[in-house]
């Protein structure tokens, strides 16, 4: 059905980085782990070291998964923009090129206890 506007519509994005008080949104998803139906969303300062994200908020969110305790972050395969990505755990999100609303995916070969079986 067609819609007729009475005046010009000007859309204003409410999720711009400027609206997060110096923080940014980062999405993370664990491939082949069906316990998490959608990417996890974290709101973090760009200066947060990547390793701190893994040990802190991400570890807390993942602890419900039976494989979480066996995670070895040094063996994780990372994807950013669907391309292989090698983050430096000691560097910040910004230094790793991770910006507002970026999504990171990670794979853990051998740790797929909740993977769908074909």
C-alpha positions as CSV (number, residue, x, y, z in Angstrom):
1,X,0.0,0.0,0.0
2,X,1.4,3.4,-0.9
3,X,2.0,6.0,1.8
4,X,1.6,9.7,1.2
5,X,3.6,12.0,3.4
6,X,2.2,15.3,4.5
7,X,5.6,16.8,4.8
8,X,9.2,15.9,4.0
9,X,10.4,13.1,6.2
10,X,13.9,13.5,7.7
11,X,15.1,10.3,9.4
12,X,17.6,10.7,12.2
13,X,19.7,7.6,13.1
14,X,19.6,7.2,16.9
15,X,22.4,4.6,17.0
16,X,25.2,6.9,15.8
17,X,28.4,6.5,17.8
18,X,28.0,10.1,19.0
19,X,25.0,9.0,21.1
20,X,27.0,6.5,23.2
21,X,29.0,8.8,25.4
22,X,32.4,7.8,24.2
23,X,31.6,4.1,23.7
24,X,30.8,2.0,20.7
25,X,28.7,-1.0,20.0
26,X,30.5,-4.2,19.0
27,X,28.7,-7.4,18.0
28,X,30.2,-10.8,18.6
29,X,29.0,-14.2,17.6
30,X,30.2,-17.7,18.2
31,X,29.8,-19.8,15.0
32,X,28.1,-23.2,15.4
33,X,26.9,-22.5,18.9
34,X,23.2,-22.6,18.9
35,X,22.8,-21.6,22.5
36,X,23.2,-18.0,21.2
37,X,20.6,-17.3,18.6
38,X,21.9,-13.9,17.7
39,X,25.2,-11.9,18.0
40,X,26.0,-10.6,21.5
41,X,26.1,-6.9,21.7
42,X,28.6,-5.1,23.9
43,X,28.9,-1.4,24.5
44,X,32.6,-0.6,25.1
45,X,35.1,2.2,24.9
46,X,37.2,2.0,21.8
47,X,40.3,2.1,24.0
48,X,39.4,-1.3,25.7
49,X,42.1,-3.8,25.1
50,X,40.8,-6.7,23.0
51,X,42.1,-9.3,25.5
52,X,40.1,-7.5,28.3
53,X,36.9,-7.9,26.2
54,X,37.5,-11.7,26.0
55,X,38.4,-12.1,29.7
56,X,35.7,-9.8,31.0
57,X,32.3,-9.2,29.5
58,X,32.5,-11.8,26.7
59,X,33.6,-14.6,29.1
60,X,30.7,-13.7,31.4
61,X,28.2,-13.9,28.6
62,X,29.5,-17.2,27.2
63,X,29.8,-19.1,30.5
64,X,26.3,-20.7,30.0
65,X,27.7,-22.7,27.0
66,X,29.1,-26.1,27.9
67,X,32.2,-25.4,25.8
68,X,33.0,-22.1,27.4
69,X,35.4,-23.5,30.0
70,X,37.5,-25.2,27.4
71,X,37.9,-22.1,25.2
72,X,41.5,-21.4,24.3
73,X,41.5,-17.9,22.8
74,X,44.8,-18.4,21.2
75,X,43.3,-21.1,18.9
76,X,40.1,-19.3,18.0
77,X,39.6,-18.5,14.3
78,X,38.3,-14.9,14.0
79,X,36.3,-13.3,11.2
80,X,35.7,-9.6,10.6
81,X,33.6,-8.6,7.7
82,X,33.5,-12.3,6.8
83,X,37.2,-12.3,6.2
84,X,39.9,-13.9,8.4
85,X,41.1,-11.5,11.1
86,X,44.0,-11.8,13.5
87,X,43.4,-9.5,16.5
88,X,46.2,-8.4,18.7
89,X,44.9,-9.2,22.2
90,X,47.1,-6.5,23.8
91,X,45.9,-3.7,21.6
92,X,42.7,-1.7,21.9
93,X,39.5,-2.3,19.8
94,X,40.4,0.9,17.9
95,X,44.0,-0.3,17.2
96,X,42.6,-3.6,15.9
97,X,40.4,-1.6,13.5
98,X,37.2,-2.5,15.3
99,X,34.7,0.3,15.0
100,X,31.1,1.2,15.9
101,X,28.6,-1.6,15.0
102,X,31.3,-3.9,13.7
103,X,30.5,-7.6,14.0
104,X,33.2,-10.2,14.9
105,X,32.6,-13.9,14.5
106,X,34.7,-16.6,16.0
107,X,35.0,-20.3,15.4
108,X,36.4,-22.9,17.8
109,X,37.2,-26.1,15.8
110,X,36.6,-29.1,18.1
111,X,34.4,-27.2,20.5
112,X,30.9,-27.6,19.0
113,X,28.9,-29.5,21.6
114,X,25.7,-27.6,20.7
115,X,26.1,-27.7,16.9
116,X,23.1,-28.9,14.9
117,X,23.7,-32.4,13.7
118,X,22.8,-33.0,10.0
